[in-house]
Amino acid sequence: MLKTAQILRRFAFDEWGGTENSLWNSVFGLRSHNIDSQILSTTAMAPVEFEERGGIEIRRFPYYYPYWPLSEEDKHRLDRRGGNPVSLPLYRYLQSTDFDLLHVHSSGRIAGMVRAAAKQRKIPYIVSFHRGYLQTPEKERREMERPLRHTFSCGRFIELVYGWRRNFISDADGIVCVGEGEADFLRERWPNKRILRLPNGVDYERFATPVKTNVRKAFDIPPYRTLLLCVSRIDDQKNQKLLVRFVSTLTEEGENVHALLIGPPSTDYYLKELTELAKELQVDDRVTIVPGLGADDERLIAAYQDSDVFIMPSRDETFGIVVLEAWSAGLPVLASAVGGLKQLVRDGENGLLFEPDNLGSLLNAYRTLSRYGLKDKLAANARREAETRYSYNTMSSRLAEFYRESIEERNA
C-alpha cells in the first residue's frame, strides 16, 4: 500500500471549506486504490494536534507568522485566509517520516518546506491549486495582505536558511488544478510539466439521502417562504450583498422569500456590512446568516434538501463544489457567470447563469426558473450529472493513477 502525506495550511472541521471538503473525501476514495494518507497541517483554527476520524490520522503542528508586530486579531485573520506560516515541527516531521509521495494543497512556505523535504528524501511531490492562487483578483489579494501592512518580516531569511526559496511549482513532479483556466495557464508556462485538471468531486449519497432534520425549524424560518440558499464563506468575493438586495427587490414586488446564508466569515467587517445592509433595506427578518456549520452537521444537508433555489453570486470562483452538493440534493442552481462556474453550469441545461454582480440579470434568471417544467428539468439533469460525472470514486481513481505515474517516473 502506498503511503502519502496530504499537507495543507489548516484543517479544521469547524472552519470547513472547499479545499478541506475535497481533500477529506479524496483521502477516503484513495483507500479503495490501496493508497493510505495522513493529513498534516498547522494548528491554525484547530488546536488539537492529533486526532483520528474514520481511520484517518490528522496531525497538526505548531506554527508562527514571521512578521512583527502582529496583533492577535491580525493573526486570526491570517489563520482564516491568506496566512503564510512557518512550521518547523511540520518540516521536521516530513523530513523524518517515511512517505512514498507528498501532496501539498497550499502555496507559500508550506509548499516550500514540502519541496525541500521531498528533495531530501528523494520522493516525488505533487502541488494542488484549489482556489485560483495564480489568478487571484488584485482586490482579493490586497485584502488578504491587509494584516501585514506596517510589519517587518524575517520570512525571507528563514526561507533562505532552510532552502525554501526555490520554485515549488517548476520542481514539482506533478500539478493538480481544480480550475480549467488555471490548468491552461500552467500548461502554457510549463509545457513539459505533468498537469492534471481534476475538478472537485462530491459525496453524492450524502446529499441525496433524505435526513430527518428540518432546517426551517432549526433556524426559525417560516415554512411558507420560498427559501433561497447560499453556502459559501461570508466574503466580498462571494458577494452575498447581492442576495440581500435581491431579497429586498423581490419583497418589494410582493414575493414571500427568505435567504439562508451559511458559511464562516473571512472578515468580520464584511459580515458586519452584510448585516447592516439587511437592516438598511428592512429585510433583516428575511435574511438568516449562519456563520459556518461543522462538516458533520446534519443541518447543512437539510439546508440543501429543504431549500427551493440555490444561488451562487460570486465575483470570482475557481470551481464551486457547493454547486455539486446542491445538484446532489436535487436543488436547482442559479450561478454567476464567472471563472469555473461558467464551465460547470451550462445555461438552460443543468442550471441558469446570470451576469456577475448584476441584480437585473439575477432577477431575470430567477423569473426564467418559474417557467413550466424548467425547474424540474434542470434539477434532474444536474442530479444525474453529479452522480455519474463528479462522484469521488471517479475523481479518486484519476488521482491514484496520477500518483503512481509520478512515482514510476521518479524511479525511472
DAFENMO-V577112 format. One record per residue. N is the residue number from 1. RES is the residue in one letter. PHI is phi in whole degrees, 0 to 359 (* if undefined). NEAR is the number of other C-alpha atoms within 12 Angstrom. Layout:
BEGIN
n res phi near
N RES PHI NEAR
N RES PHI NEAR
END
This chain:
BEGIN
n res phi near
1 M * 16
2 L 288 23
3 K 243 28
4 T 238 36
5 A 248 41
6 Q 255 44
7 I 246 45
8 L 213 44
9 R 295 43
10 R 214 46
11 F 212 42
12 A 233 38
13 F 293 28
14 D 272 23
15 E 234 31
16 W 279 34
17 G 220 34
18 G 298 37
19 T 296 37
20 E 298 32
21 N 301 31
22 S 297 39
23 L 297 43
24 W 301 40
25 N 288 31
26 S 296 38
27 V 300 39
28 F 292 30
29 G 295 29
30 L 294 34
31 R 303 27
32 S 291 22
33 H 249 26
34 N 60 20
35 I 235 30
36 D 260 28
37 S 224 38
38 Q 253 42
39 I 260 41
40 L 239 44
41 S 205 45
42 T 276 39
43 T 273 32
44 A 302 37
45 M 66 29
46 A 208 27
47 P 290 22
48 V 290 20
49 E 280 25
50 F 219 22
51 E 207 21
52 E 229 16
53 R 229 16
54 G 60 14
55 G 82 15
56 I 261 27
57 E 278 24
58 I 239 32
59 R 241 34
60 R 239 34
61 F 232 34
62 P 302 28
63 Y 206 29
64 Y 205 31
65 Y 257 37
66 P 279 25
67 Y 229 27
68 W 215 19
69 P 280 18
70 L 220 22
71 S 287 17
72 E 297 14
73 E 295 16
74 D 292 28
75 K 299 29
76 H 295 25
77 R 296 28
78 L 293 31
79 D 300 32
80 R 290 33
81 R 200 34
82 G 87 33
83 G 293 36
84 N 232 37
85 P 276 41
86 V 248 37
87 S 221 37
88 L 294 29
89 P 299 24
90 L 295 36
91 Y 299 34
92 R 295 22
93 Y 295 27
94 L 295 41
95 Q 289 24
96 S 254 14
97 T 251 22
98 D 280 22
99 F 233 29
100 D 273 31
101 L 200 44
102 L 250 46
103 H 234 47
104 V 258 44
105 H 247 41
106 S 224 42
107 S 250 34
108 G 63 33
109 R 291 42
110 I 300 42
111 A 294 44
112 G 298 43
113 M 287 44
114 V 295 53
115 R 302 43
116 A 297 33
117 A 295 35
118 A 296 38
119 K 296 25
120 Q 295 21
121 R 270 22
122 K 58 21
123 I 234 34
124 P 285 39
125 Y 224 47
126 I 245 45
127 V 246 46
128 S 250 42
129 F 244 42
130 H 259 40
131 R 233 38
132 G 70 33
133 Y 305 30
134 L 279 25
135 Q 230 24
136 T 292 24
137 P 303 20
138 E 301 15
139 K 299 15
140 E 293 25
141 R 297 21
142 R 297 15
143 E 294 26
144 M 294 30
145 E 269 22
146 R 307 22
147 P 296 31
148 L 265 27
149 R 296 17
150 H 64 14
151 T 242 18
152 F 256 16
153 S 246 21
154 C 249 18
155 G 297 26
156 R 294 23
157 F 297 17
158 I 298 23
159 E 298 28
160 L 294 16
161 V 299 15
162 Y 263 24
163 G 74 24
164 W 263 30
165 R 276 25
166 R 296 23
167 N 283 20
168 F 287 34
169 I 279 33
170 S 293 24
171 D 272 26
172 A 293 34
173 D 280 38
174 G 188 41
175 I 231 42
176 V 244 41
177 C 238 35
178 V 282 39
179 G 268 38
180 E 292 31
181 G 298 30
182 E 292 34
183 A 298 33
184 D 297 22
185 F 300 21
186 L 289 31
187 R 297 23
188 E 290 14
189 R 282 16
190 W 234 20
191 P 297 15
192 N 264 15
193 K 278 24
194 R 284 29
195 I 232 36
196 L 248 32
197 R 271 30
198 L 233 33
199 P 298 42
200 N 296 45
201 G 252 42
202 V 217 40
203 D 277 37
204 Y 304 34
205 E 300 24
206 R 298 28
207 F 269 34
208 A 275 26
209 T 281 18
210 P 301 22
211 V 244 21
212 K 276 16
213 T 295 19
214 N 255 23
215 V 291 29
216 R 293 29
217 K 292 16
218 A 299 21
219 F 243 27
220 D 56 19
221 I 255 27
222 P 306 22
223 P 290 19
224 Y 269 16
225 R 270 26
226 T 289 26
227 L 262 34
228 L 256 42
229 L 251 46
230 C 222 47
231 V 248 47
232 S 183 39
233 R 298 36
234 I 282 39
235 D 199 35
236 D 301 31
237 Q 297 34
238 K 282 37
239 N 64 35
240 Q 292 44
241 K 300 38
242 L 299 36
243 L 291 48
244 V 296 40
245 R 294 35
246 F 298 37
247 V 298 40
248 S 300 31
249 T 295 25
250 L 296 29
251 T 296 24
252 E 298 15
253 E 276 12
254 G 95 11
255 E 274 19
256 N 261 24
257 V 240 35
258 H 212 40
259 A 258 43
260 L 246 46
261 L 251 43
262 I 241 40
263 G 161 32
264 P 289 32
265 P 286 36
266 S 286 32
267 T 223 31
268 D 293 21
269 Y 293 16
270 Y 290 23
271 L 299 28
272 K 295 20
273 E 297 21
274 L 296 32
275 T 294 31
276 E 295 19
277 L 295 24
278 A 297 30
279 K 292 20
280 E 299 16
281 L 271 24
282 Q 61 19
283 V 234 28
284 D 297 24
285 D 276 26
286 R 242 35
287 V 231 41
288 T 250 37
289 I 251 36
290 V 249 29
291 P 285 28
292 G 97 29
293 L 235 28
294 G 299 22
295 A 299 25
296 D 260 20
297 D 284 20
298 E 296 23
299 R 295 30
300 L 293 41
301 I 295 38
302 A 298 35
303 A 299 43
304 Y 295 43
305 Q 285 34
306 D 264 38
307 S 276 36
308 D 256 36
309 V 215 41
310 F 255 45
311 I 235 50
312 M 244 50
313 P 263 48
314 S 303 41
315 R 277 30
316 D 205 33
317 E 203 40
318 T 291 40
319 F 216 39
320 G 110 46
321 I 298 39
322 V 295 46
323 V 296 49
324 L 297 49
325 E 294 45
326 A 296 48
327 W 301 49
328 S 299 40
329 A 275 40
330 G 80 41
331 L 260 43
332 P 293 49
333 V 240 53
334 L 248 49
335 A 226 50
336 S 292 44
337 A 279 34
338 V 225 28
339 G 46 31
340 G 291 34
341 L 296 40
342 K 292 31
343 Q 275 24
344 L 285 39
345 V 263 36
346 R 261 23
347 D 303 27
348 G 84 26
349 E 248 25
350 N 235 37
351 G 172 44
352 L 234 41
353 L 258 38
354 F 224 36
355 E 294 28
356 P 299 30
357 D 55 29
358 N 234 24
359 L 298 26
360 G 298 19
361 S 294 23
362 L 296 33
363 L 299 30
364 N 296 20
365 A 296 31
366 Y 295 34
367 R 289 20
368 T 298 23
369 L 298 33
370 S 280 19
371 R 299 15
372 Y 304 11
373 G 81 14
374 L 292 24
375 K 303 30
376 D 293 25
377 K 297 25
378 L 298 33
379 A 297 35
380 A 293 25
381 N 299 28
382 A 292 37
383 R 297 34
384 R 296 24
385 E 293 30
386 A 300 39
387 E 288 30
388 T 268 22
389 R 254 25
390 Y 243 33
391 S 292 34
392 Y 293 37
393 N 298 29
394 T 295 28
395 M 294 36
396 S 294 33
397 S 298 26
398 R 293 26
399 L 292 37
400 A 300 37
401 E 296 21
402 F 297 32
403 Y 301 39
404 R 294 29
405 E 296 23
406 S 294 31
407 I 292 26
408 E 296 16
409 E 295 16
410 R 296 21
411 N 297 14
412 A 290 9
END
